[in-house]
Each structure stands twice: as C-alpha cells, then as structure tokens.
Amino acid sequence: MAAGAADEAAPPVGISIGKLSQRAQRREVIENLAPPTASAQEAAAAAATAALAQAAGTADTKGGLAGASAATKPAELQKHRQLSEQSTQLRHWRFTAEQIAAIREQANAVAVARIKHAVAREQALHAAAGTTSPLFPAPLGDSDYITAEEQTVLCRYFEIMIGQFRHILKFDVTLQATAVAFFRRFYLFHSVMEYDPKTVVLNCTYLALKVEDKYMALKDFCRNIKNAPDPEVLLDMETKVIQGLQYELAVHHPYWPLHGFFLDMQAHLQTTISIPATLHAASKKLANLYVESKSLLQGLIFSDAIFQYSPAQLALGCFVTTGNDHGFAQEMARYTEDRFLHVASLFPHGGLVAMVERIGQLAKAQTAALKEDAGVRARAAPLARKLAKCRNPALLPDTLLFKQLQAEDAERQQAKRSDKAAKEQAYHDALDDVVAG
C-alpha cells in the first residue's frame, strides 16, 4: 500500500476507532434523510407493477412515480444518495400511500378471480362424481370474499402475534421488526385467501431468525410455539414465502439511525451548552428521550410507514417528536436547523418539519393502536370465520381440484423423467453403434 493511502486510512492521532465509527454513523443517517430520486422511485413502482403483473399472469411491467429531481440536490449529497439507493429496500419496497392502496386492491382482485375459477372447477369435479362439495356447496358471491381492507385487519392480528413470539423465543426488537417487515411485504402482493396467514407468520418469524443470525433448529422452533404445524409444512411453505419476498431478505430498520441521531445530538449539546451542570442535566434527559423514541418507533414498525419513509426519516420523526413532547423542543429545533438546513429544501409538501410532524403523528396513532390488542382480536375473529369459507380450493389438500392438480403435476414430472431416460438410452445406443462399427 502506498504511503499516502496508508495515511488516509489511518485514524488521526488522539481519535479512537470508536469515535470514528460514531462520526460515520451520524454522517450516514444524516445523508440518508433526503427523499429518493426520481429514478429510485420509478424503479420501485416498476418493480411493484412487474411483480403484481407476474402474479396476475400478465406481462405488463410499466409503472412510474414522479419524484424530486436529482439535479436539485447538492453534489456531495447526491454522491452519497447514489450509494444508498443501491439497497433493494429503497428500490423495490418504497411506495406512496396511493400506490400501496392500489397494489393491495389489484392483488385482491387477482386472487378473487383465481378463486372463482378454482371454485367452479371444484364444483364441476364434484358434479361429475355425483357429489356435492362440502366446502363449496354453492357459488360464492362477491361479498363472500375477503376484501383488501379486511385483509389488513387480519394481518394486523398476526403481526401482533409476532410480538408474542418475541417474548416466547426471547429475541430482540430488531428481529421482530424483520419478521413483521417480511410478513407485510409478503401480503402486500398476496392474499390471505390463497396463503394461510397462520403458516406464513411462522415462516416469516423463522426466516427472520435465520436472517438476523439467531438460528434455531426448526423442530425446536415448532416445539416452543403453541399449535405450530408440523415442521414439514413450514419447510414446504418457506420457498413460496422467499419467492413472495422477491428473494430480497435485507431489511433496514430505524433503530440504527436513531442511535446515530442520539450520538449526534450528544455532540451537538456539547457545542451549544457551556455550563457543565446544565450539560449534564441535558445529556441525562437526552438519554431518557432516546429510550422513549425507541418505544415510539415500535408503532411504526407495524404500519405502512416502513414502505413510505426511509429508516432515517422514521428515526428522526420519532426522535424530534419525543423531544418536543418532553420539554426538549428548543434543543430539537436548534439541532434540526443546524444539521439539516442543507437538505430541508429537498422535501416537498411543506418541507422537513412537515415530514417530521407527519411521522410523529403517525407514530403516536400506531402506538395507541398497539395497545388495543383485544380490539384487534375481536375484529379479526369474524373475518377468520369468513376466510375459512373462501380459501382457494386449488391449494387445499382435501379438495378434488387439489388432488387432480397434484396428479397432473406427477404425470408431467413422470413424462419428463421418461423423456430424459429415452434420450439417455438413445445416446448410449448411438455410442454403442459407433464403438461396434
């Protein structure tokens, strides 16, 4: 290595590696506050449309969303944004509220159309056999299907269940957030009428254990969860879940950026407060605010905010909101003005302050909703009974349609094996003729 490169890589005298890491952490979260460029938002919209088109069996991959122009950003900020935009979370899992609603409605419509066709085939098979389908004695009406809004209520119940798994299996909030993100991503493009949420929620939790390097044997996982299915059921479903996540298992959470803001705020207080006693009191209060901010973030993990904002934006919104609510508003105002003045002009719809207020209000509402656990269970119970009557018969092992599809698949696999064996035999026969001749 050249001397100049070695000098550049080495930390300055008197500065520890830990302090350099803290500086890098603070710089990273600050630079990632700006909204995504138009190219990143267009890529996210196109990816969402393509995935939905694939589920519907179409080839339409067009989609887009106009965003802030990259040319309006300072050159140094734009350079770092280009690095952060390489994450699949920003490119493929970032949407507006309108896009999220449209994706869910279209995914629901695709599922309903598929189920109607499957129910008709199931009833035809029973009619040919001179029997009546016990699950579908009559055609389903439009009101018999789970709607996109009803699916959101059902999914909320199972997301809260992940929190219960956290206490049973003793994992941390980051792993819980990863499992919830997997679950929300999967059901953004899929329907509970086709994929049983009781199984998917376990798959997402177990997958999060592996992704977050907290692996445990599948049999141990199932043994700790009450009424868990056979491990083979989860193994069969795991591939479908990973496919539904587009094989993108990296999830970035706001906890790391929040810690970066906490460290940066400590440094900021040291530059603005000169009286030691006052600084000590402010630092102590800041530590309490950090803990409160982490609690406020919990509500956002269970909401569509993870699709609408970057982790750094969510962290800043909760951090500033908590400070404003606990007598730290003046210090927070100075901090945001000093640190984010260079990016404030990049935020549409009222600027950085408005975005922080929106995130704070959403976090409070979601945190309050989490406390209504019993209410969610009560709303989900009748929907679970409704769901039992509108499942896709092509995916239910006890239906004639499922058995027919399994038999057809077995025939195709056997035909492939026979064809392969015939080609291999023909090759060997030709080789024998060459040798004999």
N, C-alpha and C positions, 0 to 999 in steps of 0.2 A: 504493500500500500504506500502511496506517495505521502510525503511529509505533510503537505497541505491538506490531504484528505483525512489523515490521522488527526491533525489539529482540529479539523472541523467536526469530526465525530466525537472527540473527547469533550467532557463537560468542563466548563470554566472552573478555574481554581476557586475553592470555597463554596461551590454549589453542589449539593448532593444529587445523586441519581433520583432519589425520591422527589426532590423539589422540581427537577426537570420533568419527571413524569406528571406531577401535578400541573405544571405550566402547560404541558402538551395536552392534558385532559381538558383544562379550561379553554385553551385555544380551539380545540376540536369542537366542543359543544357550541361555542360562540359562533364559529364559522358555519356550522350546520343549521343555524337558525333561519336562514333565508329560505323562502319558498322555492320549490323545484322549478327548473327552467321549463320552457315550453316543450323541448324535446323529451324530457323525462316524463312530463305529464302525458304527452301524446303516446309515448311508449307504454305507459301504464294503461291508458284507455284502450290502445290497440291490443295489448296482451289480454285484457279482460274480455274484450269483444271476441277475440280469437278463441279463448278458452270456452266461452259460452256457445260460440258457433260450433265448436267441436262437440260439445255435449248435445247440441240440437241436431247434429249431423249435417251441418251446412259448411260452406267454405268461405263465408263472408268474414274477412278479417279487417274490415275498415273500422276506424274509430279514431277519435281525437278530442283534445281539450285544449283550448287556447289558454296559455298561461303568461306569466310575466316574461318579458323579453330578456334573454341572456345578455343582450347588449347593454341593458341598463345597469348592470352590476359592475362594481369596481373590479379592475383587472385582477388584483390579488385575491379577492373573494371568489371571483369566477373560477380561478385556477383550483382552489380547494373544493369548490362545489362540484367540479368535474370529477374529482376523486370520489366524493360521497355519493354521486349519482350512479356509481357502478354497482351499488347494492341492489339486489333483487327486490328488497322490501320497498325501495323508493320507485324502482322502475315498473314493478308488476303488481304491487299491493297498495298503491296510493290512489285514492279516488275522491271525488266530491260527494256531498250528500245526495245530490241528484243522481249521480252515476250509481251509487250503492243501491238506491231505491229501484232504479231501472234494472240493474243486474238481478236483483232478487225477484222482481216481478217476472222478468223474462225466464229466469231459471225455474220459477214455479210453473209458468205456463208450459214450458217444455216438459216438465215432469208430469203435469196433469194430462197432456196429450199422449205421452207414452203409456201412462197407467190406463187411460181409457181404451187404448188399443189392446193392451195386455189383458184387461178385464174381458173385453169382447172375445178374445181368443180363448181365455179360460172358460167362459160360459159356453162357447162353441164346442170345446172338447168335452165338456160335461154333457151337452145335449147329444153329441154323437155317441156317448157311452150310455145314454138313457138315464143320467143322474142330474142332480142339481148341485151347483157349487155351494158348499156350506159357508164359504167366506163371502161370496158374491152372488146371492140368490137373485138379485135384480140389478140392472144397470145403475151406476152411481150418478146422482145429479150433480150439478155444478157446486151446490152448497155442501156436498158431502166431502169435498177435498179440503185439505189444509191450505189456507192462504199464506201469502208471504208474511203478512203481519202476524198471523197465528204461529207461524214457524219461529218468528223472532221471540215470542213469549216462551215457546217450548225450549228453544235453545238457551234462553236466559236461565231456565231452571237447571239445565245440565251444566252450564258454566259455573253456577253456584256450587254444584256438586263437586267440581274440580277443587274448590276451596276446602270442601270436606275431605277430599283425598289428601290434600296438603297436610292436614292435621293427622291423618291416619298414617301416612307414609313418611312424615317428618321432613318434607322438602321445603325449600325457601320460596320467597315471593317471585324470584326471577323464573324459577322453573314453573311455578303456577302460571305466570304471565305467558310463558312459552306455550304451555298446554292450551290456555284459553285462546291464544292467537291462532294456533293450529285449528282448533275447533271452529272459530269464527271464519277463518279463511276457507275451510272446507265447505261449510254450509252457506257461504256467500254464493257459491256456484252450484250447490247440490241441494236436494230436497230431503227432508226427513221422511217423506213418503217412500223413498227408494233406499235410503241408507239409515238403518236403525240408530238413533242417537245414543241409545243405551250402550251400544257396542262402540260407536265412533268416539264417544267421550273417553272410554277406557283406552282405545287405541291412541288418541291424542296425548293422553297423560303418560302412557308408557313410552311413546315416541319422544316426548319431552324429556323423560328420564334419561334416555339414551343420548339425545342431542346435547343436553346440559351436563353430560358426563356424570350422571348419578345412576348408573346402570344397576338393575337388579334382575335376577332370573325371572322369567315370565311366570313360572309356577308360584314363586314367592309373591309376585305382584298380585296374581289372582287369589291367592290364599288370604291376603290381607284385605281384599275388597269384598264386602258383603254382596252375595248374589252375583258374583262375577261369572261370566260364561266359561266354558272350557277353554284352556289356552289355545287349542287348535282353532277355535272360532276367531280369536284375536289375530292369530297368525294369518289366517285366510283373508282377513279384512285389512291387514296392515298395508299390503301392496296397493289396494284401492285408495286408502287414505293418503299415502305418499303420492300417488298419481294425482289425486284431487288437490294436493298442495303444489302441484306442478314441479315436484322434486326439489322445491326450494324450502329448505329447513332452517335457514339462518334467520333468526328473529332478533331485532334490536329493540331494546326496551328503554324507557326514560329514566331508569334508576341510575345508570352510569352518568348521563348528562346532569342529573340532579346533583349528584355528588360533585361534579365539576363546578356547577354554579355555587355550591356551598363553599368549596375551596376558594373560588374566585372572589366570593363575597367576603371571606375572611381577609384576603389580601387587600380588598378594596377598603374595608373598615380600617385597616392599619394605616392607610394613606389619608383617610379623612378624619380620623379621631386621634388627637394627640395626647389626651389625658389618659393615663394608664387605667385608672379606676373605671372610667367611662367605657374604655375599650374592652375591659374585662367583662363588664356587665353586658355590653352589646354582643360580644362573642358568645357568652353563655346563652343569651336569648336566641342568637342565631342557631346554635346547636339544637335548641328545642324546636325552632321553626323547621329545621331540616327533618326532624322526626315527624312533625305534623305534615310536612309536604309529602313524605313517603306514604303516609296514610291516605292523603287526598288523592295521590296517584292511583291507588288501588281501584277507585271507582272508574277511572278512565280505561283501565285495562279491560273492563267488561263492557266497553262501548265501542261504537263505530269511530271514535276518535283515533284509534290506532290505525285506521285507514285514511283519515283525513289530515293528520298532522304528523310531523316528524317527531321522533323521541325527544329531541332537544326542545322543540316548541312546547310539547306537553309538560316537560320538566319545568321550563321557565314559567309557564302559565300557573302551575301549582305552587311554585316557589314564590312568585310575586303575590299571588292571591293569599297565600298563608301569611306572608309578611304584612300585607295590608290589613288583614283581619285580626292581627295580634299586635297592633301598635308599632309596626316597623315600616309604615308606609313611606315616611320621609327618606329613610335609608334606602328603601327599594327604589324610590323614584330617582334618587341620585345615582344609584347603581345602574339602572337600565339606561339612563341618559348618558352616563359616561361610557358604558360598554357597548351599547347597541345603536348609537346615533348614526353610525356609518351604514347600518342595514335597515334603519327604520323606514326609509323612503321606498324600499322594495316591496313593502306589504300593501296589497290593495285593500279596499273595503274598510278604510278607517285607520290603517297603519298597525304598527306593532302593538300599541297599547290596546286597541280594539281586539286584536287577536288574543292577547293575554287575558282580557276580560271574558271573552267568549269561552276560552278553555277553562278559566276559573269557575264560571257559572255552570258549565257542563260537568266539571269535576264534583262540585257540590251536589248537583242534582243526582249524579250517578252514585255518589257515596251515600246519599239519603235513600236511594232506591235499593242499595245493597242491604240496608237494614230491614227492608220489608221482605225478608226471606219467606215468611209464612204466606204473605200475599202472593208471591210468585208461584208457590206450590199450589195454592188454591186455584189460581188461574190456569195452571198447566194441567191439572187433573182432568177436566173435561176434554181438553184438547188431546190428551194422551188416549182417551177412550175413542175420540173421533179418529185419531191416527190409526188405531188398530183396525178400522173398517175401510181404510183407503190405501193400504200398502200395495206396492206393485207386485202382482201375483207372479211375475217372471222372476222375482227374487226371493220368493217364499218356498222353502223346500217341500212343504206339504201340498202344493198345488200341482195339478196335472200339467200346466204350462211349464212349470219349472222342470218337472221330470222329462217332458218332451224336449225341452231345450238342452238338458243335460245329455239325453240320448243322442240328439242330433250332433252335439259337440263331440261326444265319444265316437260317433261314426266318422266325423271329419278327421279326428285325430288318428283313427284306425286307418282311414284311407290314405292319409299322409305317410303313416308308417309302412303300409303295404306298397305304396308308390316308391318310397325310398328303398325298401328291400328289393323291389323289382329292378330298379336302376342299378343297385349294387350287384345283383345277380347277373344282369346283362353285361356289366363292366367286367366281372370275373370271367364270364363265358367268352367274351371277346378276347380277354387276355390269354385264356387257355388256348383259343384258336391260334393266336399269334405264336405262342410257345410251341404248340404242336406242329404248326406249319413250318 
